[in-house]
C-alpha cells in the first residue's frame, strides 16, 4: 500500500468542515484577551489558558520589545552551544527561587520539557508510575524512555499503591509522574497520598504543573504549595504558555539532577533555544505575579462564581477544583452541536472528545481568567442557560 493512502482516506475533518461542525484551528484576529475577534466578530473567550490575563499587559509587551532590541529576534542555536544568553540564566535563577528549588532549566516548549526530562532520567532498569490521564507530553516522554511505564487509574491511590507494592523489592529507580492540575477536567492530583506512597515505596515524584503555576497556591507556586508539600516534590515542571503569557517550559529540582538533565537531554541539546523576547516576557510575568497577588485572588473569584453558577443551572462540571471547568456532555455529536450553538452566539469554548478524554466523557472545556469581567461572565451564563435548555442539557 502507498504510504500516503491513509492520508487520502482521512475524510472526517473535511466532512466536519462541510457540515459546519469543525471546531478546530479557528484563526483569531486579535490578542489573547477575555474577548477576541474571529472573522470580524467579537467572542467572549472562555477557552484560553491565559489564567492571569497577562498576554495583553503593556509591561509584558514592552519587555518583549526591549529584549528584541537588545538581543535580536533569535539565538540561532541550542542552549548547549551558542544559544545561551544572559537572560536565559537570569530566568533560570529566578524560576528556581520562585518554586523554591536549587536549580531550574529552561526548554523551548513545555512539551520538550517533559520529553527531555523523562527520557533522560529513566533508564532500562527504571520504572515510571503514571496517571492514565496525564498530558500527551508525559505519555510521549515515557515512550521515549528505555524504562518500563505502568499506568494507574486516574487519581486512584489504591491502584498506585498496588503497582508500587508489586515492584517494591525490585532493584530499580522509581518515578511517579503526574499532572498536578489536570488540563481537561480541572481536578487536582491527590498529592498528600502520592507523597506518602512515594516515601513508603522509595519513589521519586515529578509533577507537571503546566496548568498549576500561577493558579494553585497562595503565591501561585503550584500543586506543592497548594497542599503545603513543596519539599516532597522532587521535580517541578512548568510551562510559560499559560499563566506566564509566553512560550517555553522549565524543570526545577536539585542541582545535581538539573545538571544531569542539562548535559544529557536531547530535547534541549538539539533544539534551538527560547528567543529573547519570549524569555523576557516570562521574567516580567514572574515579577508581576509576585508583586500583584490580587491577580490570583481575582482568578479564583471568577472561578468560584462560574463553578457555582454552572452547577446551579444543572450542568455536569465533574470534579473540577480549578479555573478549568468542564461541561460534561458525553456524546461526541451532541458536544459538537452545543459547541456550534455557543460559537454562533459569540462564546468561544473548546470541544474535547476521545482520546483526549475517556470515551463517553466528551465535554466542552471552559477556562477562566483573572481579567474576565462580571459583565462578560454573566453574559456567558445567560447564553449557556438559554442554549442548554434548547439543547436539552438542562431543564
C-alpha positions, -999 to +999 in steps of 0.1 A: +000+000+000+012+035-007+024+054+023+000+083+017-031+061+013-041+067+049-039+104+043-063+102+013-087+080+033-088+105+061-121+124+055-135+132+089-121+167+091-133+176+056-168+162+064-170+182+096-160+214+077-186+208+051-213+203+077-203+234+096-193+215+128-155+217+125-143+234+157-105+235+154-079+258+140-101+289+143-079+318+133-081+346+158-075+382+145-068+398+179-047+393+210-055+366+235-077+386+259-110+380+275-126+390+242-112+380+207-121+387+171-128+358+147-139+366+111-146+402+122-169+390+151-163+395+188-163+365+210-161+361+248-131+338+252-136+311+278-113+286+261-079+301+269-051+292+293-043+329+299-052+324+335-037+356+349-047+377+318-011+389+311-008+384+274-021+419+267-004+436+296+016+466+284+045+458+307+047+423+292+047+436+257+073+463+264+096+437+280+095+417+247+102+448+227+132+457+249+147+422+246+142+422+209+161+455+205+189+443+228+194+407+217+177+405+183+150+381+171+166+347+179+196+328+192+204+307+160+215+277+181+208+254+210+214+261+247+243+237+246+263+257+221+257+293+211+221+297+222+225+306+259+220+343+267+224+360+300+186+364+302+182+326+299+204+322+330+187+350+348+153+334+341+165+300+354+178+316+386+145+335+391+124+304+385+144+283+409+140+309+436+102+312+427+095+275+431+120+271+460+143+246+443+181+246+440+181+249+402+159+252+371+164+245+334+146+262+306+134+244+274+120+259+242+085+244+248+067+226+277+062+195+255+100+193+251+105+198+288+086+166+296+101+147+267+136+157+276+133+152+314+116+118+314+135+103+286+168+114+301+162+102+337+146+069+330+170+041+321+164+005+312+161-007+347+138+021+359+100+022+362+076+050+357+043+051+375+020+074+355-016+086+359-037+074+330-049+109+321-015+125+320-008+150+293+004+138+259+039+152+265+043+129+296+030+100+276+055+106+248+083+112+273+075+078+288+075+062+253+109+077+245+125+064+277+141+030+279+123+021+311+090+005+319+058+025+322+030+014+345-003+034+345-026+037+374-062+047+373-068+084+373-061+098+408-067+063+423-042+059+451-051+023+458-042+014+423-010+034+425-001+015+457-009-018+441+016-011+413+043+002+437+039-027+460+043-052+431+077-037+424+088-028+459+116-052+461+129-047+426+163-031+422+150-002+401+147+035+402+111+046+405+094+078+393+058+088+399+049+113+373+016+130+370-002+163+362-007+184+392-038+202+378-054+181+350-060+201+319-093+187+307-114+181+337-098+206+361-092+183+391-061+181+412-038+151+419-041+138+455-005+149+463-006+141+500-013+104+492+012+104+464+038+118+487+030+092+514+033+063+489+065+077+474+081+077+508+067+043+517+080+027+484+111+047+479+100+065+447+107+100+434+079+124+424+077+146+393+047+170+390+037+186+357+024+219+369+018+234+335-017+245+345-010+249+382+018+275+381+003+309+386-030+292+397-026+269+427-011+280+460-013+314+477+017+326+457+010+306+425+038+282+430+017+252+420+004+219+434+031+215+461+023+249+476-014+242+473-010+212+497+019+226+517+041+198+503+067+217+482+096+198+497+080+165+489+080+171+451+114+162+436+109+177+402+085+205+393+077+210+356+061+242+343+052+260+311+052+296+300+024+294+275-003+297+302-001+320+332+033+334+320+020+346+287+048+334+266+063+301+252+086+276+267+089+254+297+112+246+327+121+218+350+133+225+386+149+204+413+182+196+430+213+210+414+228+176+406+197+164+389+192+195+368+228+194+358+225+158+346+194+167+325+212+198+312+240+177+298+220+147+286+186+158+274+184+156+236+153+178+235+174+206+250+208+199+233+194+195+198+167+223+198+171+260+193+168+280+225+139+302+235+140+335+216+150+366+237+115+382+236+099+351+250+124+348+278+119+385+287+081+382+289+084+353+313+108+373+336+083+402+336+053+378+342+070+363+372+077+398+386+041+409+381+028+377+397+049+382+428+040+419+430+003+416+423-012+387+443-046+401+436-045+386+402-047+351+417-075+363+440-095+377+410-089+344+391-104+324+420-133+348+425-142+343+388-137+305+392-160+301+422-186+323+405-187+302+374-185+268+391-213+277+414-235+291+386-230+261+362-238+237+390-270+255+400-281+256+363-278+219+363-247+214+341-223+185+349-190+200+358-174+168+371-147+170+398-133+204+388-115+222+415-099+249+394-104+276+367-107+247+342-145+239+344-157+212+320-192+210+308-195+172+305-219+161+278-208+126+270-219+122+234-194+134+207-221+147+183-240+165+210-208+180+222-200+194+188-236+206+183-236+225+216-202+240+208-216+253+175-246+268+192-223+286+216-200+297+189-228+311+168-238+332+199-204+346+205-189+323+231-156+305+224-151+272+241-131+240+233-149+207+225-129+177+238-136+142+227-118+108+230-088+101+231-082+134+249-109+122+274-122+088+281-149+075+257-183+087+269-168+117+287-169+142+258-170+178+271-167+214+265-136+227+282-142+262+297-115+281+315-113+315+331-090+345+336-083+370+363-093+397+338-128+384+329-154+410+340-186+402+358-204+416+327-187+391+304-192+362+328-229+370+333-234+371+296-218+337+292-240+323+319-272+337+302-262+322+269-254+288+285-287+288+303-307+296+272-289+272+248-285+245+274-323+243+277-327+244+239-302+215+236-319+195+263-288+195+285-305+212+314-342+217+323 
